[in-house]
Amino acid sequence: MIDDDKLSQLVREALPPMRAPDSLRAWAAGKARSATPEPRRSNASRWHRVLYAAGLIVAATLGFATRDALLHRPDAYTDAIAAQLVDEHVQSLMANHLMDVVSTDQHTVKPWFAGRVDFAPRVVALDSVGFPLIGGRVAYVDRHPAAAVVYGRRKHFINLFEWREPGRDAAPSAHAISGYSLLDWREGGVRYWAVSDAAPAELRAFQAAFAVP
């Protein structure tokens, strides 16, 4: 016959090497203590009681671990931002809210963002290479303001979203969602996302022209 101490030891050894939150462990312990005592308890009932509490701890621990893993997946975060920016791009066209400031002059567009975003966005004149500056507006990405600088490309629009994001520079990365092309990169502590329904090659040409000092 296995005594209670041995039984508890076996259960502990069977658990995965993850620690449940202290609040959950305290709750499980309270549940065991609040059970109505009976004059006679069989070994089977002890097994059921201990394994039930252990099962709760294991299930909750695995749940927390899974949630944390998803929250810290870089790919999942990038996909969510890309989807949000495509929605922002489409809505700006449908709602006729492509620009808050309309100008082909970078010296007009760039100062307009002062006080509206927490950094100085990069605004470059690219008319000579076929990407005329049209204007800009303030957008909200992941609950923070971002500068949206708008360029043209024949009959297409390119929304270039910029926001402050410290970290190492990152080379351009291409994405595609529902027929829209996206490029994202990081340079000088600023995150850039270009979104358009133009062909991916057009967006790459835009990024190459924009990135030239």
N, C-alpha and C positions, 0 to 999 in steps of 0.2 A: 504494500500500500504506500502511495506517495503522500507525504505530509504537505502542509500548506507552504512551508518554506521552499521545499524542493519544487513544488508546482510553480511558484512564483519565479524561481530561478529559471525553469524551463521556458516559461513564457517570455522572460526577458531575453534569453538567448535566441529565441525564435524571431524576435522583432528585428526589422531592418535597422542599420546604423544611422538613423535619423532621429533627431529630437523634436518632439511635438512642442508647440507653444506652451509656456508655463500655465497660461489661463486654461488651456484644454486639459492639461494634466490635473490641475486642481479640480476642475469640474468632474472629471472621471472619478477621481478619488472621493469627491463628495457624494456622487451617485452610489458608490459602493458602501459608504458609511451610512447613507440614509435608508438603505434597504431594511425592511422589517425583519428582525431576528426571529428565527424559528428554533424551537427546542432541539430539533434534530435536523441535521443537514447531512446529506449524502455527499460523497466525493464528486458525484456527477454534478450536483448543483454548484459546488465550489468551482469545478471546471467551467461551467457555463457562465458563472459570474465573472471570473477572472478573464476568460477569453472574450466575453462581451466587452469589458472595459478595454482590453488590449486591442480588440478589433476597431473600436472607436478611435483610439489613439493612432493606429496604423493608417486607417482610412483618411483621417483628417491630416496626418502628416504628409501622406502622399498627395493629398489635394493641395496643400500649401506649396509643396515642392513643385507640382505641375504648374500652378498659377505663377510662381516666381520665375520658372523657366520660360514661360510664354512672355511674361512682361519684359524679360531681359534678352529676348531674341532680337538681334539687330535687324534681321531680314523682316521680321513681322512689323517692327516699327517703321522701317523704310517703306514697306508696302502700304501701310496705313497712311503715311504722309503723302505718298504718291497718289493714292486714291483721293485724298482730301484736296490735293492741288488740282487734279483733273476736274473735280466738282467745282472748285473755285474758278477755274479757267472757263468752264462751260457757263456757269452762272453769270460771269462778268459779260459774256457775249449776249446771253439771252435777256438779261435784265438791263441791257444798254448801260452798264456801269463799268465800262472798260477802263475809264480814266477819270480821276479827280482833277488832274492837271493836264491840260492838252498843250503840248509844245514839242517842237522838233529841236529845241535847243537844250543841250544837257546842262547848260549854266542856268536854265530856268527850272528844269525838272529836279535836279539834285538839291538845290536849296529849299525847294518846296517841302521836302521830307523832314527838314529840321523841326524838332519838337514833336513830330508825329511817330517817329521810330527812334530807337535808342542807339543808333549808330549812323554813320554817314554812308549811304548806299553808293555803290559804283554805278555811274551812269555814263555811257560811252556813246559817242556819235559814230554810227556804223553805216551811214548813208552811202559812202563810197564803195562799200562792198555788198550793197543790196539789202541791207537791213535797217531801214530808216527808223529813227526814234520817233515815237508817236506821243508818248506821255507817261503818266504813272498814277498810281493810287496806293492806298494803304489796304492791305489784306490781313486776315487773321489766320495764322497757321498754328495748329496745336495749342490754341488758347494764348498766343502771343502775337503782337503786331509784326508785320513783315512789309518790306517795300516790294511793290509789284511794278516793275519797269516794263513798259509795253513797246514792242518793236513790230514792224511789219515785214512781210516777206511775200511779195506779189499779192495774192488775194488772201493770205493767211496772217494771223496774229501770233506773236510769241509773247507769252507772259513770262517774264524773268522774275522769280520770287527770290528775295534776299533777306536774310536775317542773321543776326550775330550768333555765332556758334564757335566758341574757342575749341582748339584742337589742331592736330596736324593736318596739313594740306592733303587733300584726297583727289585722285585723278577722276575724270568724268566717268559716270556709270549710267548706262542706258537702260530705260524701262519703256514698256508699252502697255497701255490700258485702253481697251475699247476703241482702238483706232487712233489714240493720241500718243504722241511720242514725248518722252521726258528724258532729260539729262540732269544729273545732279553731281555737284562737286563742291569741294571746300577749299577756300584759298584765303590766306590772311585773316583767319578767324571769322570768316563769313561763309555761310552756307548758301549755295546757289542752286536753284531748281528752274530749268527752262521747260516750259510746257507749250505744245502746239499741235495742231492737226496737220502741220506740214510733214513732209517725209523725214524719216530719221536722218538721212544724209544732210538735209537742209539744217536740221537742228545741230548736227555736229559742226557744220560749217559756221553756224552762228557762234557756237561756243568757242571755236578756234579763233574767230575774229575778235570776240569779246575778251578773251584771255590774253591777248597780246598787250604788253605794257604800253 
